[in-house]
Amino acid sequence: MKLNLFGFLLIFTFSCQQQKKSEVIKTYPPYIIESFTKGCTKDAQDNIEQTLLCSCLIEKIQEEYPIDTYLKIGENGSGKEWDKLQDFMLKTGKKCLTKE
């Protein structure tokens, strides 16, 4: 019985640590999120729908792209990976608008 409890606690602790690691990795620094949102809403003139769309998009981008990959794509500003990101944002934006 003690061995089973120990095994459960070990697995539980490990899974919690793994979850925390993935949450930390997938959360961009606030300045990155703010920069994206500012650029995304630049022409929206306080349009709440656009703000919600941009918030949804950056959440989905964080789920899909690790921060280092996202920054590298942004630095290049063109190329195959840039095109993939743009395509991802278009498809994801549609899903965000329909709340899929």
Residue frames as a rotation matrix with the C-alpha (Angstrom) as fourth column:
MET 1
0.565 0.825 0.000 0.00
0.825 -0.565 0.000 0.00
0.000 0.000 -1.000 0.00
LYS 2
0.438 -0.479 -0.760 2.80
0.146 -0.797 0.586 2.43
-0.887 -0.368 -0.279 0.88
LEU 3
-0.618 -0.719 0.319 4.50
0.395 0.067 0.916 1.66
-0.680 0.692 0.243 -2.45
ASN 4
-0.147 0.651 0.745 1.33
0.976 -0.025 0.215 2.40
0.158 0.759 -0.632 -4.43
LEU 5
0.799 0.437 -0.412 0.81
0.536 -0.829 0.160 5.67
-0.272 -0.349 -0.897 -2.59
PHE 6
0.036 -0.885 -0.465 4.43
0.112 -0.459 0.882 6.63
-0.993 -0.084 0.082 -3.16
GLY 7
-0.647 -0.245 0.722 4.13
0.686 0.226 0.691 5.81
-0.332 0.943 0.022 -6.87
PHE 8
0.332 0.862 0.383 0.96
0.929 -0.369 0.025 7.88
0.163 0.348 -0.923 -7.16
LEU 9
0.746 -0.087 -0.661 2.56
0.261 -0.874 0.410 10.85
-0.613 -0.478 -0.629 -5.41
LEU 10
-0.344 -0.939 -0.017 5.66
0.251 -0.109 0.962 10.58
-0.905 0.326 0.274 -7.60
ILE 11
-0.488 0.244 0.838 3.60
0.873 0.106 0.477 10.50
0.028 0.964 -0.265 -10.81
PHE 12
0.610 0.790 -0.058 1.33
0.792 -0.607 0.067 13.30
0.018 -0.087 -0.996 -9.58
THR 13
0.444 -0.536 -0.718 4.29
0.160 -0.741 0.652 15.50
-0.881 -0.405 -0.244 -8.67
PHE 14
-0.615 -0.715 0.333 6.02
0.421 0.060 0.905 14.83
-0.667 0.697 0.264 -11.98
SER 15
-0.186 0.615 0.767 2.90
0.964 -0.038 0.264 15.59
0.191 0.788 -0.585 -14.01
CYS 16
0.783 0.445 -0.436 2.35
0.552 -0.820 0.154 18.84
-0.289 -0.360 -0.887 -12.11
GLN 17
0.032 -0.864 -0.503 5.93
0.090 -0.499 0.862 19.89
-0.995 -0.073 0.062 -12.76
GLN 18
-0.663 -0.237 0.710 5.60
0.680 0.208 0.703 19.04
-0.315 0.949 0.023 -16.44
GLN 19
0.337 0.866 0.369 2.41
0.929 -0.369 0.018 21.09
0.152 0.337 -0.929 -16.68
LYS 20
0.696 -0.120 -0.708 4.09
0.260 -0.877 0.405 24.07
-0.669 -0.465 -0.579 -15.04
LYS 21
-0.412 -0.911 -0.002 7.06
0.258 -0.118 0.959 23.81
-0.874 0.395 0.284 -17.42
SER 22
-0.489 0.257 0.833 4.83
0.871 0.107 0.479 23.75
0.034 0.960 -0.277 -20.48
GLU 23
0.649 0.751 -0.122 2.79
0.758 -0.651 0.031 26.69
-0.056 -0.112 -0.992 -19.17
VAL 24
0.353 -0.611 -0.708 5.94
0.114 -0.723 0.681 28.73
-0.929 -0.321 -0.186 -18.62
ILE 25
-0.648 -0.660 0.381 7.31
0.410 0.119 0.904 27.86
-0.642 0.742 0.193 -22.06
LYS 26
-0.360 0.586 0.726 4.05
0.909 0.044 0.415 28.66
0.211 0.809 -0.548 -23.84
THR 27
0.712 0.570 -0.410 3.51
0.650 -0.755 0.080 32.00
-0.264 -0.324 -0.908 -22.15
TYR 28
0.072 -0.665 0.743 5.20
0.725 -0.477 -0.497 34.86
0.685 0.574 0.448 -23.94
PRO 29
-0.691 -0.348 -0.633 6.58
0.690 -0.579 -0.435 37.80
-0.215 -0.737 0.640 -21.98
PRO 30
0.208 0.870 -0.447 4.03
0.647 -0.465 -0.604 40.60
-0.733 -0.164 -0.660 -21.52
TYR 31
-0.148 -0.295 -0.944 5.94
-0.368 -0.870 0.330 42.98
-0.918 0.396 0.020 -23.81
ILE 32
-0.983 -0.160 0.088 5.63
0.005 0.457 0.889 40.48
-0.183 0.875 -0.449 -26.71
ILE 33
-0.343 0.934 0.099 1.89
0.922 0.355 -0.154 40.10
-0.179 0.038 -0.983 -26.13
GLU 34
0.245 0.412 -0.878 1.43
0.341 -0.884 -0.319 43.87
-0.908 -0.221 -0.357 -25.84
SER 35
-0.571 -0.545 -0.614 3.43
-0.396 -0.472 0.788 44.49
-0.719 0.693 0.054 -29.00
PHE 36
-0.908 0.292 0.301 1.41
0.419 0.631 0.653 41.95
0.000 0.719 -0.695 -30.96
THR 37
-0.039 0.975 -0.219 -1.88
0.937 -0.041 -0.347 43.30
-0.348 -0.219 -0.912 -29.67
LYS 38
0.032 -0.015 -0.999 -0.89
0.024 -1.000 0.015 46.89
-0.999 -0.025 -0.031 -30.39
GLY 39
-0.833 -0.410 -0.372 0.08
-0.362 -0.107 0.926 46.03
-0.420 0.906 -0.059 -33.94
CYS 40
-0.791 0.572 0.217 -2.98
0.611 0.722 0.324 43.87
0.029 0.389 -0.921 -34.44
THR 41
0.177 0.927 -0.331 -5.40
0.929 -0.269 -0.254 46.55
-0.324 -0.262 -0.909 -33.23
LYS 42
-0.695 -0.624 -0.358 -3.55
0.511 -0.778 0.365 49.54
-0.506 0.071 0.859 -34.75
ASP 43
-0.945 0.322 0.060 -6.23
-0.147 -0.581 0.801 50.39
0.293 0.748 0.596 -37.31
ALA 44
-0.498 0.783 -0.372 -9.20
0.737 0.609 0.295 49.15
0.457 -0.127 -0.880 -35.27
GLN 45
-0.608 0.220 0.763 -9.92
-0.296 -0.954 0.039 52.44
0.737 -0.202 0.645 -33.42
ASP 46
-0.763 0.204 0.614 -11.01
-0.612 0.078 -0.787 50.82
-0.209 -0.976 0.065 -30.14
ASN 47
0.106 0.770 -0.629 -13.08
-0.798 0.443 0.408 48.15
0.593 0.459 0.662 -31.87
ILE 48
0.076 -0.036 0.996 -13.83
-0.890 0.448 0.084 45.55
-0.450 -0.893 0.002 -29.17
GLU 49
0.932 0.291 0.215 -14.28
-0.166 0.872 -0.461 42.74
-0.321 0.394 0.861 -31.71
GLN 50
0.602 -0.786 -0.143 -10.84
-0.201 0.025 -0.979 43.38
0.773 0.618 -0.143 -33.16
THR 51
-0.103 -0.629 0.770 -9.35
-0.947 -0.174 -0.269 43.46
0.303 -0.757 -0.578 -29.67
LEU 52
0.428 0.346 0.835 -10.98
-0.632 0.775 0.002 40.13
-0.646 -0.529 0.550 -28.83
LEU 53
0.988 -0.098 -0.117 -9.77
-0.037 0.590 -0.806 38.66
0.148 0.801 0.580 -32.12
CYS 54
0.269 -0.956 0.116 -6.21
-0.506 -0.242 -0.828 39.80
0.819 0.164 -0.549 -31.43
SER 55
-0.049 -0.223 0.974 -6.32
-0.984 0.180 -0.008 38.36
-0.174 -0.958 -0.228 -27.90
CYS 56
0.773 0.395 0.495 -7.54
-0.304 0.917 -0.257 35.04
-0.556 0.048 0.830 -29.26
LEU 57
0.858 -0.466 -0.216 -4.88
-0.128 0.213 -0.969 35.03
0.498 0.859 0.123 -31.96
ILE 58
-0.014 -0.936 0.353 -1.96
-0.792 -0.205 -0.576 35.63
0.611 -0.287 -0.738 -29.61
GLU 59
0.185 0.143 0.972 -3.24
-0.813 0.578 0.070 32.87
-0.552 -0.803 0.223 -27.31
LYS 60
0.936 0.225 0.270 -3.36
-0.039 0.829 -0.557 30.43
-0.350 0.511 0.785 -30.23
ILE 61
0.598 -0.795 -0.106 0.04
-0.360 -0.149 -0.921 31.54
0.716 0.589 -0.375 -31.50
GLN 62
-0.072 -0.625 0.777 1.52
-0.993 -0.028 -0.114 30.88
0.093 -0.780 -0.619 -28.06
GLU 63
0.496 0.333 0.802 0.03
-0.470 0.880 -0.074 27.38
-0.730 -0.340 0.593 -28.12
GLU 64
0.984 0.007 0.176 1.47
0.145 0.534 -0.833 26.68
-0.100 0.846 0.524 -31.57
TYR 65
0.485 -0.830 0.274 4.85
0.198 -0.201 -0.959 28.46
0.852 0.520 0.067 -31.58
PRO 66
0.357 -0.486 -0.798 7.51
0.922 0.049 0.384 28.40
-0.147 -0.873 0.466 -28.87
ILE 67
0.792 0.020 -0.610 8.76
0.130 -0.982 0.137 31.91
-0.597 -0.188 -0.780 -28.11
ASP 68
-0.208 -0.961 -0.182 12.14
-0.087 -0.167 0.982 31.41
-0.974 0.220 -0.049 -29.76
THR 69
-0.502 0.114 0.857 10.52
0.807 0.419 0.417 30.20
-0.311 0.901 -0.302 -32.99
TYR 70
0.585 0.808 0.073 8.02
0.797 -0.555 -0.237 33.07
-0.151 0.197 -0.969 -32.99
LEU 71
0.575 -0.432 -0.695 10.78
-0.074 -0.873 0.482 35.65
-0.815 -0.226 -0.534 -32.47
LYS 72
-0.519 -0.803 0.293 12.95
0.189 0.227 0.955 34.11
-0.834 0.551 0.034 -35.17
ILE 73
-0.143 0.566 0.812 10.07
0.985 0.161 0.062 34.21
-0.096 0.809 -0.580 -37.67
GLY 74
0.808 0.501 -0.311 9.37
0.508 -0.859 -0.064 37.83
-0.299 -0.106 -0.948 -36.72
GLU 75
0.130 -0.857 -0.499 13.01
-0.056 -0.509 0.859 38.81
-0.990 -0.084 -0.114 -37.20
ASN 76
-0.677 -0.387 0.625 13.07
0.528 0.336 0.780 37.37
-0.512 0.858 -0.023 -40.70
GLY 77
-0.246 0.681 -0.689 9.75
-0.284 -0.731 -0.621 38.95
-0.927 0.043 0.373 -41.67
SER 78
0.309 0.356 -0.882 9.57
-0.950 0.071 -0.304 36.87
-0.046 0.932 0.360 -44.84
GLY 79
-0.718 -0.629 -0.299 10.14
-0.667 0.745 0.033 33.39
0.202 0.223 -0.954 -46.19
LYS 80
-0.435 0.513 -0.740 8.51
-0.014 0.818 0.575 30.03
0.900 0.260 -0.349 -45.81
GLU 81
-0.605 0.176 -0.777 8.06
0.781 0.324 -0.534 30.15
0.158 -0.930 -0.333 -42.02
TRP 82
-0.879 0.306 -0.366 6.65
-0.176 -0.922 -0.346 33.69
-0.443 -0.239 0.864 -42.21
ASP 83
-0.567 0.677 -0.468 4.14
-0.648 -0.016 0.762 32.50
0.509 0.735 0.447 -44.80
LYS 84
-0.452 0.369 -0.812 3.18
0.455 0.878 0.145 29.56
0.767 -0.304 -0.565 -42.57
LEU 85
-0.778 0.140 -0.613 2.61
0.545 -0.335 -0.768 31.93
-0.313 -0.932 0.184 -39.64
GLN 86
-0.794 0.500 -0.346 0.48
-0.572 -0.807 0.147 34.23
-0.206 0.314 0.927 -41.79
ASP 87
-0.436 0.627 -0.646 -1.58
-0.323 0.561 0.762 31.25
0.840 0.541 -0.042 -43.01
PHE 88
-0.584 0.163 -0.796 -1.94
0.710 0.578 -0.403 30.01
0.394 -0.800 -0.453 -39.43
MET 89
-0.863 0.234 -0.448 -3.17
0.135 -0.748 -0.650 33.44
-0.487 -0.621 0.614 -38.32
LEU 90
-0.656 0.657 -0.370 -5.73
-0.710 -0.372 0.597 33.64
0.255 0.655 0.711 -41.13
LYS 91
-0.312 0.522 -0.794 -7.14
0.071 0.846 0.528 30.19
0.947 0.108 -0.301 -40.38
THR 92
-0.601 0.009 -0.800 -7.02
0.782 0.216 -0.585 30.74
0.168 -0.976 -0.137 -36.64
GLY 93
-0.954 0.250 -0.164 -8.57
-0.208 -0.949 -0.237 34.19
-0.214 -0.192 0.958 -36.94
LYS 94
-0.405 0.834 -0.374 -11.58
-0.544 0.109 0.832 32.66
0.735 0.540 0.410 -38.67
LYS 95
-0.200 0.280 -0.939 -11.89
0.560 0.819 0.126 30.12
0.804 -0.501 -0.320 -35.87
CYS 96
-0.859 -0.161 -0.487 -11.56
0.501 -0.463 -0.731 32.85
-0.108 -0.871 0.478 -33.26
LEU 97
-0.823 0.566 -0.049 -14.37
-0.560 -0.793 0.242 34.82
0.098 0.226 0.969 -34.91
THR 98
0.004 0.854 -0.520 -16.66
-0.501 0.452 0.738 31.80
0.865 0.258 0.430 -34.98
LYS 99
0.014 -0.111 0.994 -15.46
-1.000 0.022 0.016 30.70
-0.024 -0.994 -0.111 -31.51
GLU 100
0.690 0.142 -0.710 -14.54
-0.326 0.936 -0.131 27.19
0.646 0.322 0.692 -32.63
